[in-house]
Each structure stands twice: as structure tokens, then as C-alpha cells.
Amino acid sequence: MKNLLLLIVCWPLWTIAQVEYNFEMEPSKTNCHELPVSFNSTEKAIETLKSTTFRLQESIKISRYRSPRAAQFYSCDGLTGFLMVEETEDILMVYRAVPQDAWSQFSNSTDPIGYYENNIKGKYATVE
């Protein structure tokens, strides 16, 4: 009985004490702060992106025979990021400032090749 009374009295206090913080997190356990503002070449950008620890890093395989073949998304803040697209075995495109929503739609699309052609290629700035 004492336990029940204690539970009834303490429950409202315990729930009030739980505070939910709704603030934007800084990228933790990443080295995004070391990313340069610009790159000397696409090759240097690819090398740097592959060696950086990002907050969000996802990839998809699309096709063996058609372009694009695969894509990777790298983001420091979870909102925008770099999109690396393997168009052919020899051609890798790196797009900057791609919104995470565009990546999500691209990676979840039933036609990622069409989505890439219509919504990404030529629409975002590339790293050169």
C-alpha cells in the first residue's frame, strides 16, 4: 500500500522532471570541420570524402550496365551533403549542397536512373 501511495505521489513529479531537449546537434565524432571549402580536383574531393568521418553516410547500388551505377551520400549535419555518383566505371560525379530530402527520394525511388536524370544531374553544383 505504501508503494502504491508513493507511486501515485511521485509519478507526476517524475514525468515533469523529464525534459525533452529539441536543439540541433553539432556533428559529433566527425572530422567534418577539416573539410576544405573547395577542392583542387574531383579526384581530390573523392579522396577527401572517402577519408572523412561523416554524421550521415549512405550508399546504394543501382545498375551494373546502366548509368548511374551507384551513389553515395555524405553529410555532416544530416540536412545537406555531398552526393558521389558513379556514372560509369571511369566517371564519378561529385555534387555539393544536395539536400538530404533529394538523396532520400533518389535512394528510395522505384526508378533511380530516371530520378537522377530528371532531378539531380545538372541541377546541383559539381565539385571540379
Disulfide bonds with the S-S distance in Angstrom:
Cys32-Cys76 2.13
